[in-house]
Amino acid sequence: MKVNNKHLGLVTKKFNDFFLVDLKNKENSGNSEKFLCKVRKAINFKNQLIYVGDEVVIENIDLKSKSAVITSLKKRRNLLVRPSVANISNIYITFSVEEPALNLSQVNRFLISAESMDVEVSLVLTKCDLISDTLRSSLINKFEKWGYQAITLNLQKSDCFKNLLAEVKQKECSIFMGPSGVGKTTLLNMIIPGLQNSTSPVSNKIKRGKNTTRNVELFSISNHSYIVDTPGFNMQPLEVDIKLLPNLYSEIYKQVIEEGIKCKFRNCLHLNDEGCNLNKSFERYSFYKDMIESSKSHYYQNQED
């Protein structure tokens, strides 16, 4: 039986020239139907590719074979490059406190890259059973000063992430991002029923995990709520206008916007600028300074090229 009506769908998986699209059945308590779709020939989406997470319009639905045709692509809100997934609402930056050890510079870069997407950003710390309660409290206090309420987890105890699971089920489309070996696959296996992705131990030689997940895919975890299953190592390339970088650091944003500090020049980058009144005593200032200098070097290099 074929249905010719147009329906809005969500791309949950992509392989070769085919797309798996969820069609929400709003009359059936949010349950979704999946259709295997191809793009209608001669359709040009302004040279745009279709990614997992994209909203599309499908037609020529065949209920028997569960197939359909994608006829148009809705405007996307954002697009992650690595991994390629569209329309993310929440990013959970995920790091282990040990095995591999916590790298604060890397944590900062992941956070700022996520902030540049203009989505809700959270920080998750795994393997907290490997550190003392004193160190755990110290890390919570540290990241609170960074502007984040760190979620601390022991993945060996399933009840430790109940609050996180309840939170994720309220979000539209969430993704857990971080380096390999920090427990993302284990965490996703606990969140997504029946997923059972394979996990890999941390290499003793290089002190980091091996990638175990290969394909990007969306999984429905509640009514109108999805989570992204992603390849192991993923970090969005940081390509931010240097003038916008200060706004991505909560310590700077709070001083400038909430406390109303005024520098001599409106476009002050808060380095050695004349008339800069920013209090630079916060911990992440060295990371911020390095990012600004790196962005400047990248900019001038491109100008020379």
For each residue, the residues with C-beta under 8 A, 3 or more apart:
1: 62 63 64
2: 60 61 62 63
3: 61 63
4: 59 60 61
5: 59 61
6: 57 58 59 71
7: 23 57 58 59 61
8: 23 24 55 56 57 74
9: 21 22 23 24 35 37 55 56 57 58 68 70
10: 21 22 24 53 54 55 56 218 226
11: 14 19 20 21 50 51 52 53 54 55 56 86 218
12: 20 21 22 34 52 217 218 219 220 226
13: 19 20 52 215 216 217 218
14: 11 18 19 20 50 51 52 216
15: 18 20 215
16:
17: 38 39
18: 14 15 36 37 38
19: 11 13 14 36 37 38 39 50 56 70
20: 11 12 13 14 15 34 35 36 37
21: 9 10 11 12 34 35 36 37 56 58 68 70
22: 9 10 12 32 33 34 218 220
23: 7 8 9 32 33 34 35 58 61 68
24: 8 9 10 30 32 224
25: 28 30 31 32 33
26: 30
27:
28: 25 31
29: 223
30: 24 25 26 222 223 224
31: 25 28
32: 22 23 24 25 220
33: 22 23 25 66
34: 12 20 21 22 23 66
35: 9 20 21 23 58 61 66 67 68
36: 18 19 20 21 65 66 67 68
37: 9 18 19 20 21 56 58 67 68 69 70
38: 17 18 19 69 70
39: 17 19 43 50 69 70
40: 43 59 69 70 71
41:
42:
43: 39 40 70 71 72
44: 47
45: 48 49 50 72 73
46:
47: 44
48: 45 73
49: 45
50: 11 14 19 39 45 54 56 70 73
51: 11 14 54 76 79 84 85 86
52: 11 12 13 14 84 85 86 216 217 218 228
53: 10 11 76 85 86 87 88 173 218 228
54: 10 11 50 51 73 74 76 86 87
55: 8 9 10 11 73 74 76 87
56: 8 9 10 11 19 21 37 50 70 71 72 73 74
57: 6 7 8 9 70 71 72 73 74
58: 6 7 9 21 23 35 37 61 68 69 70 71
59: 4 5 6 7 40 68 69 71
60: 2 4 68 69
61: 2 3 4 5 7 23 35 58 67 68
62: 1 2 65 66 67 68
63: 1 2 3 66
64: 1
65: 36 62
66: 33 34 35 36 62 63
67: 35 36 37 61 62
68: 9 21 23 35 36 37 58 59 60 61 62
69: 37 38 39 40 58 59 60
70: 9 19 21 37 38 39 40 43 50 56 57 58 73
71: 6 40 43 56 57 58 59
72: 43 45 56 57
73: 45 48 50 54 55 56 57 70 76
74: 8 54 55 56 57
75:
76: 51 53 54 55 73 79 86 87
77: 86 87
78: 86 87 88 117 118 119
79: 51 76 84 85 86
80: 83 84 85 86 88 117 175 234 236
81: 84 236 237
82: 234 235 236 237
83: 80 216 228 230 231 234
84: 51 52 79 80 81 216
85: 51 52 53 79 80 88 175 216 218 228 230
86: 11 51 52 53 54 76 77 78 79 80
87: 53 54 55 76 77 78 172 173
88: 53 78 80 85 91 117 119 173 174 175 228
89: 119 120 171 172 173 174
90: 119 120 121 122 168 171 172 173 174 175
91: 88 114 117 119 120 121 122 174 175 177
92: 122 123 124 151 168 174 175 176 177
93: 107 110 111 114 121 122 123 124 177 178
94: 124 126 176 177 178 182 183 184 187
95: 102 103 106 107 110 123 124 125 126 178 179 182
96: 99 100 101 102 125 126 127 181 182 183
97: 101 102 125 126 127 128 130 131 135 136 139
98: 101 102 127 130 131
99: 96 127 130 181 202 207
100: 96 103 179 181 182 202 207 208 209
101: 96 97 98 207
102: 95 96 97 98 107 125 139
103: 95 100 106 107
104: 107 108 287
105: 108 109 287
106: 95 103 109 110 179
107: 93 95 102 103 104 110 111 123
108: 104 105 111 112 146 284 287
109: 105 106 112 113 235 238 287 291
110: 93 95 106 107 113 114 177 178 235
111: 93 107 108 114 115 121 123 146 148
112: 108 109 115 116 238 240 245 248 249 291
113: 109 110 116 117 235 236 237 238
114: 91 93 110 111 117 119 121 177 236
115: 111 112 118 121 248
116: 112 113 236 238 239 240 244 248
117: 78 80 88 91 113 114 236
118: 78 115
119: 78 88 89 90 91 114
120: 89 90 91 171
121: 90 91 93 111 114 115 148
122: 90 91 92 93 148 149 151
123: 92 93 95 107 111 143 148 149 150 151
124: 92 93 94 95 150 151 153 164 176 178 187
125: 95 96 97 102 128 139 150 151 152 153
126: 94 95 96 97 153 154 155 182 183 187
127: 96 97 98 99 130 131 153 154 155 182 183
128: 97 125 131 136 152 153 154
129: 154 156 157
130: 97 98 99 127
131: 97 98 127 128 135 136 139
132: 135 136
133: 136 137
134: 137 138
135: 97 131 132 138 139
136: 97 128 131 132 133 139 140 152
137: 133 134 140 141
138: 134 135 141 142
139: 97 102 125 131 135 136 142 143 150 152
140: 136 137 143 144 149 150 152
141: 137 138 144 145
142: 138 139 145 146 283
143: 123 139 140 146 148 149 150
144: 140 141 147 148 149 150
145: 141 142 251 282 283
146: 108 111 142 143 250 251 283 284
147: 144 249 250 251 254
148: 111 121 122 123 143 144 250
149: 122 123 140 143 144
150: 123 124 125 139 140 143 144
151: 92 122 123 124 125 163 164
152: 125 128 136 139 140
153: 124 125 126 127 128 160 161 164 183 187
154: 126 127 128 129 157 160
155: 126 127 160 161 183 186 187 190
156: 129
157: 129 154 160
158: 161 162 190
159: 162
160: 153 154 155 157
161: 153 155 158 164 165 187 190 191
162: 158 159 165 166
163: 151 166 167
164: 124 151 153 161 167 168
165: 161 162 168 169 190 191
166: 162 163 169 170
167: 163 164 170 171
168: 90 92 164 165 171 174 191 221 225 227
169: 165 166 221 222 225
170: 166 167 222 225
171: 89 90 120 167 168 174 225
172: 87 89 90 224 225 226
173: 53 87 88 89 90 218 225 226 227 228
174: 88 89 90 91 92 168 171 225 226 227 228
175: 80 85 88 90 91 92 227 228 230
176: 92 94 124 184 187 188 227 228 230
177: 91 92 93 94 110 114 184 230 234 235 236
178: 93 94 95 110 124 182 184 234
179: 95 100 106 182 208 209 233 235
180: 208 209 210 211 232 233
181: 96 99 100 200 201 202 203 208 209 210
182: 94 95 96 100 126 127 178 179 209
183: 94 96 126 127 153 155 186 187
184: 94 176 177 178 187 188 230 232
185: 188 189 197 198 199 212 213 232
186: 155 183 189 190 199
187: 94 124 126 153 155 161 176 183 184 190 191
188: 176 184 185 191 192 195 197 227 229
189: 185 186 192 195 196 197 199
190: 155 158 161 165 186 187
191: 161 165 168 187 188 195 221 227
192: 188 189 195 219 221 227 229
193:
194:
195: 188 189 191 192 219 229
196: 189
197: 185 188 189 212 213 229
198: 185 212
199: 185 186 189 212
200: 181 209 210 211 212
201: 181 209
202: 99 100 181 207 208 209
203: 181 206 207 208 209 210
204: 207
205:
206: 203
207: 99 100 101 202 203 204
208: 100 179 180 181 202 203
209: 100 179 180 181 182 200 201 202 203 212 232
210: 180 181 200 203 232
211: 180 200 214 231 232 233
212: 185 197 198 199 200 209 232
213: 185 197 229 230 231 232
214: 211 231
215: 13 15 229 231
216: 13 14 52 83 84 85 228 229 230 231
217: 12 13 52 228 229
218: 10 11 12 13 22 52 53 85 173 226 227 228 229
219: 12 192 195 226 227 228 229
220: 12 22 32 225 226
221: 168 169 191 192 225 226 227
222: 30 169 170 225
223: 29 30
224: 24 30 172
225: 168 169 170 171 172 173 174 220 221 222
226: 10 12 172 173 174 218 219 220 221
227: 168 173 174 175 176 188 191 192 218 219 221
228: 52 53 83 85 88 173 174 175 176 216 217 218 219
229: 188 192 195 197 213 215 216 217 218 219
230: 83 85 175 176 177 184 213 216 234
231: 83 211 213 214 215 216 234
232: 180 184 185 209 210 211 212 213
233: 179 180 211
234: 80 82 83 177 178 230 231
235: 82 109 110 113 177 179
236: 80 81 82 113 114 116 117 177
237: 81 82 113
238: 109 112 113 116 291
239: 116
240: 112 116 244 245 248 295
241: 244 245
242: 245 269 292 295 296 299
243: 246 267 269
244: 116 240 241 247 248
245: 112 240 241 242 248 249 269 288 291 292 295
246: 243 249 252 253 256 269 270 288
247: 244 252 253
248: 112 115 116 240 244 245 253
249: 112 147 245 246 252 253 284 288
250: 146 147 148 253 254
251: 145 146 147 254 255 282 284 285
252: 246 247 249 255 256 270 278 288
253: 246 247 248 249 250 256 257 258
254: 147 250 251 257 258 259
255: 251 252 258 259 261 278 279
256: 246 252 253 259 260 261 278
257: 253 254 260
258: 253 254 255
259: 254 255 256
260: 256 257
261: 255 256 277 278 279
262: 277
263: 266 268 270 273 275 276 277 278
264: 268 273 274 275 276 277
265: 268 273 274 275
266: 263
267: 243
268: 263 264 265 273 275 276 278
269: 242 243 245 246 273 292
270: 246 252 263 273 276 278 280 288
271: 276 289 292
272: 276
273: 263 264 265 268 269 270 276
274: 264 265
275: 263 264 265 268
276: 263 264 268 270 271 272 273
277: 261 262 263 264
278: 252 255 256 261 263 268 270
279: 255 261 282
280: 270 285
281: 285
282: 145 251 279 285
283: 142 145 146 286
284: 108 146 249 251 287 288
285: 251 280 281 282 288 289
286: 283 289 290
287: 104 105 108 109 284 290 291
288: 245 246 249 252 270 284 285 291 292
289: 271 285 286 292 293
290: 286 287 293 294
291: 109 112 238 245 287 288 294 295
292: 242 245 269 271 288 289 295 296
293: 289 290 296 297
294: 290 291 297 298
295: 240 242 245 291 292 298 299
296: 242 292 293 299 300
297: 293 294 300 301
298: 294 295 301 302
299: 242 295 296 302 303
300: 296 297 303 304
301: 297 298 304 305
302: 298 299 305
303: 299 300
304: 300 301
305: 301 302
